[in-house]
C-alpha cells in the first residue's frame, strides 16, 4: 500500500516539474529571439529615435530619426506606454527602438546606442540578444529583409496590418488629445494604452514565480516522501 501511494505521489510530482520547466523554457525561448522576430516579421518597426519627453507615468516620446526597417516618417513622434529598457533615459539622446504591435510582439524594445551610422553603430547593452541585434544592423540584414520579401502575399498582409494599426493609433491619439490639453500640442502617436514601468521587472517576476513553484514542489516532495518512509 505504501509503495502504491508513493508511486502515485511521485508521478504527480514529476508531472508538475515537467509543466514548470516547459513554462520556463517557453518564456526564455520567446524572450530570447527578439532580434530574429524583428528581422523576419514583415510588420516590424525598427529605427533610431531621439528621446523627446518622459512622462510621470513613465511613458516616453521618441522622434524618428533614422530608418532601419518598417514604417518610418522623419521627425514623426511616437509615444510608448509599454517597453523593455535597462534604464537611464536622457532627453535629447538617441536610442534604438524595435516594435511589432501588429503581431503582438509585446512591449517595445529600447536599447542604448552610440553612433547613427548603421554599419558602425554599437549597442550599449552587453548580452547575447543585443549583440545579435547589432550584428543584423551592421551587416545590413534588416535592409535586405525589406528588399527581398518572402512573397507578394506577405507584403499585402503587411500593408493591411500597418494601415489598420495607423487608423487605430490615430483614433486613440485624437481621444487622448481631447482629454488632456497639455498633451494636445504634441501630435504624439501612442503605441499602447496601458502604462507600464521600465520593464525588465515583468521578466524577473515571472522567473521568480516559476522558480519558486519548482522549489516548493521539490521541498514538499521530499517532506512527504520522508513522512511515508517513517510510517513504513
N, C-alpha and C positions, 0 to 999 in steps of 0.2 A: 504493500500500500504506500509505504514511504517513497519507494523508488518511482512509483507511478505518478505521485503528486510532484515529486522533484522534476521528473521529465516534462510534465505539462508546464510547470513554472518556468523551467529553463527555456522551453520552446517559446513561451510568451516573451521572455526577456530578450531572446535572440531576435525575434521579430521587431521588437521595439528599438533595439540597437540598429537594426538594418534600416528601419524607417528614418531614424535620426541621421544616420550617415548619408542616406540618399538625399535628404533635405539639405544637409550641409554641403554636399558635393554639387548639387544643382545650383545652390546660391553662389558658390565660389566660381563655378563654370560660367554662369551668366555674367557675374561682375567682371570676370577676367577677360572677356572677349569684346570689350567695348571698342577698341580700335578697329577690329575686324568688322564689327556690326556697322560702324560708321562708314567704313571703307566700301562695304558691299551693298548697303541699302541705297536704293535709288531716291529715297526721300530724306536722306541725312543732310544736315546743315553743319558745315564746319568753316569757321572763319576766325580771323584775328579782330578783336574788338577792343575799343577804348572804354574803360570804366568811367561813366558819367556821374552816377549817383548811387549811394547805398541808403536805403530807407530804414526807418525804425523797425519795421517788420522783417528786416534783413533781406528783403528783395533787392535786386540790383538792376541797373540800367546800363546797357552797353551800346556803343555806336559801332556799326560795322565799318571796318577799315580795309581789310584785305581778304578777298575771297580765297578759300581753299576748295570748297565743294558745296554744291547745293544752292538754295535760294539766297540771293545776295543783292542788296541795294546800297550803294555807297552812302555813308552817313545816316543810314536808317537806324533808329533807336528801337531796341528790343528790351523789354523788362522780363526778368526771370524771377519767379517766386520759389521755384524748387531747383536746387542744384547741388552738385558734389564738388567741394573745393577744400583744399587743405588749410585755407585761412591766410589772412594778411592782405586784404584788399587795399589798394591805393588809388584814389581818384586821379584820373588822367593817365594811368598806366595801361599798357596793352596786355591782353590775355588771350589765350586760345580757348575758343568755345566750340563744343561739339554737342549736337542736339538732334533728336529724331522723334519728335512727338507724334508724327503721322503713324508710326508703327509702335507707339507706346514704349519707347526705349526706357522711359523713366525720367529721372532728373537730368538736367543739362550737366555736362562735364566741363569744368573750368580749370585751366592749368596755367601756371606761371610760365612765361617765356622770356627769352632775350633775343632781340632782333626780329625783323619782319620780312627778311628775305627767306622765302620758303626753302631754298637749297641749303641755307646755313643756320636756320632757326634752331634754337635749343630750348628744350623743355626743362624747367627747373626741378620738377618732381623726379625723384630717383627711385622708381620702381618699374617693374617689367612692363606693365601696360603703357606707362608714359614713354618708355624707351621705344616700344614698338610704334607708338603713335608718332614720335619724332621721326623714326625711320621712314614711315609711309609718307610723311610730309616732305622730307628731304629728298627722297628718291622719285617723287612725282606720282606716287601710286594713286593719290586722290584725284589728280587731274585725269589720269588715264582711266579711272573708273567712270568718269563722266564722258570721256571721248569714245569709249567703247562699251556702250550699254549691252547687256546680255541679249536683249531682243526688243523689238519695237513695242511689244505689249507692256514691258516693264516701264518704258518711257511714258506711255499713255496713262498707266496707273499712277506714276509719279506726278504727272501734271494734274490729274484729277484730285489726288490727295492734297497736293500743295494748294490748289485753288480752294478746296473745301476748308483747309486749315486757315488760310488767309481770311476767308469770309467770316469764319467763326471768331478769329482773333480780332478782326475789325469791330465786330459787334460787341465783344467784351470790352475792347478799348473805349468805344463810344459810351458804353454804360458806365464804366468807371470814371471817365472824364466828367460825365454829367453829375456824378455823385460827389466828386471831390474837385473843388475849384482850383486848389493849389497844384493839382496834377494835370489839369486840363490843358495847360500850355505846353506840356512836354511832347505831345504827339507820340506817346510811347505805345508800342505794341506788346501787350502782355503775353507770356507764353503759358502760364499756368495760373489757376485761380487761387489755390491754397498756398499760404505762406509756409516756409519751412526754413529752419536754421541751416547753417553751413553743415553740411551733411554727412560726412563720414559717420556721424553719430548713429544713424539708422543701421548701417552695416555692423557697427560694434554691438548694438543692442541685439540684433538677430544672431550674431555669433555667440554672444553671451547666453542667450536663451537656449540655443541648441546644445551648446557645450554643457550648460547646467543641467539640461534634461538628461543627457547621456550620463553625466556623473551621478545624478540622483538615482537613475535606474541601476547603474552598476553597484552603488552603495547598498541599495535596497536588496539587490540580488544576493550580495554577499551575506547580509544580515539574516535574511530569511533562510538561505541555504544552511548557514551555521545553526540556526534555530531548529531546522528539520533534523540535522545530524545529531544535535544534542538529544532530541526526542527519541531518535532511532537507537 
